[in-house]
Amino acid sequence: MIRTVATTPFDGQKPGTSGLRKKVPVFQQPNYVENFVQSVFASLEGYEGQTLVVGGDGRFYNREAIQTVLKMAAAAGFGRVMVGRGGILSTPAASCVIRKHKAFGGIILSASHNPGGPEGDFGIKYNIGAGGPAPEKITDAIFAATGTISEYRIVEAPDVDIDTLGTSSLEGMTVEVIDPVADYAELMAQLFDFDAIRALFAEGFTMRFDAMSAVTGPYARSILEGTLGAAPGTVVHGEPLPDFGGHHPDPNLVHAKELYDLMMSDGAPDLGAASDGDGDRNLIVGRGRFVTPSDSLAVIAANMHLAPGYKAGIAGIARSMPTSAAADRVASALGITCYETPTGWKFFGNLLDAGLATVCGEESAGTGSNHVREKDGLWAVLMWLNIIAVRQLDVDEIMGRHWAEYGRDYYTRHDYEEVDAAAAEKLVADLRARLQDLPGQSFGGLTVERADDFAYHDPVDGSVTSKQGLRIFFSNGSRIVYRLSGTGTAGATLRVYIEQFEGDTARQDQDPQIVLADLIALSRSLPDIEGRTGRTAPDVIT
């Protein structure tokens, strides 16, 4: 039976590719999940009888929210819902399933790399039929609906068994529980030289993949240890846990310190890798060599032709504005365009759909290609394995040869997390007001050449997205970027990006924090971060 429930508007969230993210107790409030899901359905047209894909990263409250989505999808008139067994679907796998089965769209339950657990974070987002995050037209409509909602519709029925593969019926709607790994693994086998990678492992190549007790564990075990023959135990923390084992599932040098320390030790395996809460980010570390996400994008772009799925070459590269210019140099050498977009995977979607770009990346450890419409952590790891297997070089050798050919962009990101939101917004607003006065000024020998607030003109649909980050360029080719991030659920995160190019091969193997020391000091003093926020140092450095 379908029931109509009276409700009232609620505190949704302004549009963004991340959907709605709040603390778990917020989602546990009566009608909260129902209100948002109904707001999503109210923003869509033509879905009656169509297929919806549903799954999440297994975090706390994932299973309960999925039951609500299933019952509301049935009440809304969807013909079929495909749900990952146990409620599990990584974000890139969800995109894969949507695209392969030509679904109308998908609802993904995740807060990406944010912590989980009863007091942790939770999130819901909608992906369109192309497999990517909903565009602003839809997210604007969803947000508007959260402010006007007066009722929602839901089926009154027992919970659906989502742990057994197969189909069942819910108020006339088919619920199909699918293997969450199968479609994704099939796609990976089409893209990469699995024979070469399998031979690499057979020859004694060693690896440590840290799934961070998050969603990528089942995928990595199936593909790396199962299909490719990596030694049992290659994948650690491979069981998705509701609280991610009490850890923060963000693959950076702070939260993946155990892996990083191993890779810097004498007994390090040949390759270290990790992925995040929902499987869309990655970390690449060679024996004694950390690879920045910006460099990883550039190396992947330069070597993609080595993988069977990309042997014809790539049409273009796209990177988020804060990502270093390393990929730009690869694009120039290949005679293709490198598009600079705002942060947010949805901006890559238009370029991928239009065939203008083949590979995309963000400095926040998100890399992917036109195989799906989300960033894909395990895809990036498999690409590195493909490159290593074909070139027969280790990570350090690959990086050294890359820098020798293209030069090195020394790069670091400093995150100030959970800063008082008002203070952070005032800091950025005041710095924005000063931008026009900065060109020509010198700071400790560094002269500002130009400064702007990045705006993006989409070459596909002509849309303009403004106020995407404050950029300060110096006469020696270096730059500092300031940006407020919207991926957290408490306070504000101020991200500061520092970059400097080095073309001299004799100076390309130094500690970035030392090379960039003067720029780092200036990045703090210029907007008076300590005085405005009380922070004397960043919380995370990558």
Helices and strands as residue ranges (DSSP letters): E 2-6, E 20-23, H 24-27, H 32-42, E 51-56, H 62-76, E 80-88, H 91-100, E 105-109, E 121-128, H 136-146, E 151-155, E 166-170, E 173-178, H 182-191, H 194-202, E 207-210, H 216-220, I 221-227, E 235-236, G 244-246, H 257-263, E 271-275, E 282-286, E 289-291, H 293-303, G 304-306, G 308-310, E 316-320, H 326-334, E 337-341, H 346-353, E 359-362, E 366-369, H 377-391, H 395-406, E 408-419, H 421-434, G 435-437, E 442-443, E 446-453, E 456-457, E 464-465, E 470-474, E 479-485, E 492-502, G 505-507, H 512-515, H 517-525, H 529-533, E 540-541
